[in-house]
Amino acid sequence: MGRAILTSENILMNAEFANKEEAIRTTGRILHEQGYVEADYIEKMIEREELTSTYMGNFVAIPHGTEEAKKAVKESGIAIVQVPNGVDFGDGNIVKLLIGIAGKGDEHLEILSKIAIVCSEEENVEAIVKASSKEEVLSQFEGVE
């Protein structure tokens, strides 16, 4: 693999959003600005969300592109957006942590399973949402590489 799929540049702290589309676009923008995806991947993340919500429970959403968006992925990467006050993902689901994923080939499945392990523990999610530094957030994902 090339560079790290998660660095402190991929983390946005204390974000506030009016709605889930804004939240997903911002997550996608990080992946794009950090060179993991082409710009059109962001639209594919919105399309994917319209198909079925990427809300996973435990205040976590894992937005990612549609199947056909794979060609827009340059390198596997993860973007993490902390939203302490939450953003409404519909159906009463409040998201305080967005984890945007871009996976090259089948790598997204591997990345997804590692993230699922971290986020299945409510206290891990709470620690990430309450973290006051990017280093604290990164430490929760050690081993996700």
Secondary structure, DSSP 8 states (H G I E B T S, - for coil): --S-S--GGGEE-S---SSHHHHHHHHHHHHHHTTSB-TTHHHHHHHHHHHS--EEETTEE--B--GGGGGGBSS-EEEEEEEEEEEE-STT-EEEEEEEEE-STTHHHHHHHHHHHHHTSHHHHHHHHH-SSHHHHHHHTTT--
